[in-house]
Amino acid sequence: MGLLGRFRRSSNDGVENHPEMPPPKQEPEEPVLLIRLGGMAHLNEIVNDFIDRVSTDQRLLVFFEGVDYRVLALHQKRFFTMAFTKVPDSANLELVIKKHHQRLFERGLDERHYDIVIGEHMVGAIRAQGFSDAIVSEVLCILAPLRKAFEKAAWEATWDYRVPTSSHMKGQTIATLCFSDK
């Protein structure tokens, strides 16, 4: 129980329903972005278009060799569903991005590719569905913070100098030593 929890009145003490007490004012919540995008049906169309765009971009093909696009689309739909509703407070998106894309970072994926994928292809897929610039801006504002995670993970993947000492650090990368969560 929180600090104030024991002082709050329960709903069965009669105060909330008292005729002289006005009901508590509730602010209507704005529907989450996923709803404003048209729900899952429209999200499926957006992601399918997005995957088509990404998978045919010559600048990105090296990252999609051997990829099952059905699985990729499923992952993207799950990710965008979470991003366009509410990301759990416990989610460590930087770690998720690093782990799920490590092989791609080692192949050269970096923030420039993130800009292409999100700035060109995601925006294009949303605009193709006829959404306003305000919706596009909202999508970009939600996804923009993830760019730093791509930038950091790409940098760490390319800075793979191994510490050549006989100490307890031998064989670890500088990036691992400096930036891993301890």
C-alpha positions in Angstrom: 0.0 0.0 0.0 1.4 3.4 -0.9 1.9 6.2 1.6 -1.5 7.7 1.0 -3.3 4.5 0.4 -4.4 4.0 4.0 -5.9 7.5 4.0 -8.0 7.1 0.9 -11.6 6.4 1.3 -12.8 3.1 -0.1 -15.6 3.2 -2.7 -18.0 1.6 -0.2 -17.9 4.3 2.5 -20.7 6.3 0.9 -18.8 9.5 0.3 -18.3 9.2 -3.4 -22.0 8.6 -4.0 -23.3 11.3 -1.6 -25.9 13.5 -3.3 -24.2 16.7 -2.3 -20.8 15.6 -3.6 -20.2 16.1 -7.3 -18.9 13.1 -9.1 -15.1 13.2 -9.7 -14.2 15.0 -12.9 -12.6 12.6 -15.4 -10.7 14.0 -18.3 -11.4 12.1 -21.5 -8.3 10.4 -22.7 -7.3 10.9 -26.3 -7.3 7.6 -28.1 -3.9 6.0 -28.5 -2.2 6.4 -31.8 -3.0 2.9 -32.8 -6.7 3.7 -32.7 -6.2 6.9 -34.6 -4.3 5.0 -37.2 -7.4 2.8 -37.8 -6.6 -0.1 -35.4 -4.9 -3.3 -36.2 -6.4 -3.6 -39.7 -4.8 -0.4 -40.9 -1.6 -1.2 -38.9 -1.3 -4.5 -40.9 -1.6 -2.6 -44.1 1.0 0.0 -43.0 3.4 -2.7 -41.9 2.9 -4.7 -45.1 3.6 -1.6 -47.2 6.6 -0.8 -45.0 8.1 -4.3 -45.4 7.6 -4.1 -49.2 9.4 -0.7 -49.3 12.3 -1.8 -47.0 12.8 -5.2 -48.7 13.2 -3.6 -52.1 15.5 -0.7 -51.1 19.0 -1.4 -52.6 20.6 0.4 -49.7 19.2 -2.1 -47.2 19.2 -5.4 -49.1 22.4 -6.6 -47.3 20.5 -6.6 -44.0 17.7 -8.7 -45.3 19.5 -11.6 -46.9 17.8 -14.9 -45.9 15.1 -13.1 -43.9 11.6 -14.6 -43.7 9.5 -11.6 -44.4 6.4 -13.1 -42.8 8.3 -13.4 -39.5 9.7 -9.8 -40.0 6.2 -8.5 -40.6 5.0 -10.2 -37.4 7.8 -8.7 -35.3 7.2 -5.3 -36.8 3.4 -5.5 -36.1 4.1 -6.4 -32.5 6.7 -3.6 -32.1 4.5 -0.9 -33.7 1.5 -2.1 -31.7 3.4 -1.6 -28.5 5.0 1.7 -29.7 1.6 3.1 -30.8 -0.2 2.2 -27.6 1.9 2.2 -24.5 5.5 1.0 -24.0 5.7 -0.8 -20.6 7.8 1.1 -18.1 9.9 -2.0 -17.6 10.9 -2.2 -21.3 14.5 -1.6 -22.0 14.2 -0.8 -25.7 17.9 0.0 -26.1 18.8 -3.5 -24.9 16.1 -5.1 -27.0 17.4 -3.2 -30.1 21.0 -4.2 -29.4 20.2 -7.9 -28.8 17.8 -8.3 -31.7 19.9 -6.4 -34.2 23.4 -7.3 -33.2 24.1 -9.4 -36.3 22.9 -6.4 -38.4 25.1 -3.9 -36.5 28.1 -6.2 -37.1 27.2 -6.0 -40.8 27.2 -2.2 -40.8 23.6 -1.2 -39.8 23.7 2.2 -38.2 21.7 5.4 -37.6 21.9 6.3 -41.3 19.9 3.1 -42.1 17.5 3.9 -39.3 16.9 7.3 -41.0 16.1 5.5 -44.3 13.9 2.9 -42.7 11.9 5.3 -40.5 12.2 8.6 -42.3 11.6 7.3 -45.8 9.8 4.0 -45.6 7.7 4.2 -42.5 6.7 7.7 -43.4 5.9 6.6 -46.9 3.8 3.7 -45.8 1.8 5.9 -43.4 1.3 8.6 -46.0 0.2 6.0 -48.6 -2.7 5.3 -46.3 -3.8 8.9 -46.4 -2.8 10.1 -42.9 -2.2 13.7 -42.1 1.2 15.3 -41.5 0.1 15.6 -37.8 -0.1 11.8 -37.6 3.2 11.3 -39.4 4.8 13.7 -37.0 3.4 11.9 -34.0 4.8 8.6 -35.4 8.2 10.2 -35.9 8.2 11.6 -32.4 7.5 8.2 -30.9 10.2 6.5 -33.0 12.8 9.2 -32.9 14.3 8.4 -29.5 15.2 4.9 -30.8 17.7 6.4 -33.2 20.2 6.9 -30.3 20.0 3.2 -29.5 20.9 2.4 -33.1 23.7 4.9 -33.1 25.2 3.5 -29.9 24.8 -0.2 -30.8 26.3 0.4 -34.2 29.3 2.2 -32.7 29.8 -0.5 -30.1 29.6 -3.2 -32.8 32.4 -1.6 -34.8 34.6 -0.7 -31.9 35.7 -4.3 -31.3 39.2 -3.8 -30.1 40.1 -6.6 -27.6 42.0 -5.7 -24.5 45.4 -7.4 -24.8 46.3 -7.7 -21.1 46.7 -10.7 -18.9 44.3 -9.2 -16.3 40.7 -10.1 -15.7 39.8 -7.9 -18.6 41.6 -10.0 -21.2 39.6 -10.7 -24.3 36.8 -8.2 -23.6 36.1 -5.4 -26.0 36.5 -1.8 -24.9 32.9 -1.2 -25.7 31.8 -4.1 -23.4 34.0 -2.8 -20.6 32.9 0.8 -20.9 29.2 0.5 -21.8 27.8 -2.8 -20.5 25.3 -2.8 -17.7 27.0 -4.0 -14.6 
